[in-house]
Amino acid sequence: MEASATTKNASVFICKDGHRTVALWSTPDSCRHVRVRAQGPCGLPVVPLGDAPADAKEKMLNPLKASKKAAKKK
């Protein structure tokens, strides 16, 4: 058996709330993260992980810490 000649890389996209979306074949238009089924998908626009703003990356890496900081700002 021979390996296929084409290789695909997984692309990671992130919305402003820090939800990750991984795509293999296409570029997603919106975030597909579903936190509560009754509310449906997040639906925010996504950007590639490398182009994401620092605050979105912080939420992605440590959502608990980011939520505590947001609660203190209120």
DOMI-280026 format. One line per 3 residues: their letters; for each residue x, z, y of C-alpha. Coordinates in Angstrom, 2 decimals, padded with zeros to 5 digits. Last residue first. Layout:
N
A = X,Z,Y | ... .
***
This chain:
74
KKK = -017.85,036.61,044.07 | -014.06,036.12,043.81 | -013.73,038.80,041.09 .
AAK = -016.12,036.93,038.78 | -014.09,033.73,039.16 | -010.89,035.56,038.21 .
KSA = -012.60,037.03,035.12 | -013.88,033.58,034.14 | -010.38,032.11,034.43 .
KLP = -008.91,034.87,032.25 | -011.53,034.27,029.57 | -011.13,030.49,029.73 .
NLM = -007.35,030.58,029.13 | -005.84,027.14,028.64 | -008.88,025.10,029.64 .
KEK = -009.70,027.21,032.69 | -006.10,026.93,033.89 | -006.15,023.16,033.34 .
ADA = -009.31,022.88,035.46 | -007.65,024.89,038.26 | -004.51,022.70,038.15 .
PAD = -006.36,019.43,038.73 | -006.51,016.94,035.82 | -004.40,013.78,035.91 .
GLP = -002.38,014.53,032.75 | -005.52,015.66,030.89 | -007.28,012.37,031.57 .
VVP = -010.38,012.78,033.74 | -013.95,013.62,032.73 | -017.24,013.41,034.65 .
LGC = -019.65,016.30,034.05 | -022.33,015.88,031.37 | -022.15,019.39,029.88 .
PGQ = -024.16,018.42,026.81 | -027.60,019.86,026.06 | -029.20,022.89,027.69 .
ARV = -031.24,023.96,024.64 | -028.25,023.47,022.38 | -026.14,025.98,024.27 .
RVH = -022.45,025.34,024.87 | -022.45,021.61,024.17 | -019.26,019.86,025.32 .
RCS = -019.80,016.09,025.64 | -018.11,015.62,029.01 | -018.85,012.30,030.67 .
DPT = -017.78,008.67,030.69 | -015.69,008.77,027.52 | -012.74,006.36,027.12 .
SWL = -012.76,004.57,023.78 | -011.25,004.48,020.29 | -009.66,007.85,019.65 .
AVT = -011.30,010.23,022.12 | -010.84,013.98,022.50 | -012.99,015.88,025.00 .
RHG = -011.79,019.23,026.34 | -013.98,021.52,028.46 | -012.14,023.05,031.42 .
DKC = -015.09,023.33,033.82 | -013.73,020.44,035.91 | -013.93,018.11,032.91 .
IFV = -011.02,017.33,030.57 | -009.88,014.27,028.64 | -007.54,014.11,025.67 .
SAN = -006.51,010.75,024.24 | -005.76,010.37,020.54 | -003.16,007.75,019.85 .
KTT = -003.87,004.74,017.69 | -001.38,002.82,015.64 | -001.71,-000.80,014.69 .
ASA = 000.30,-002.32,011.87 | -001.68,-000.54,009.17 | 000.38,001.23,006.58 .
EM = 001.18,-000.79,003.48 | 000.00,000.00,000.00 .
***
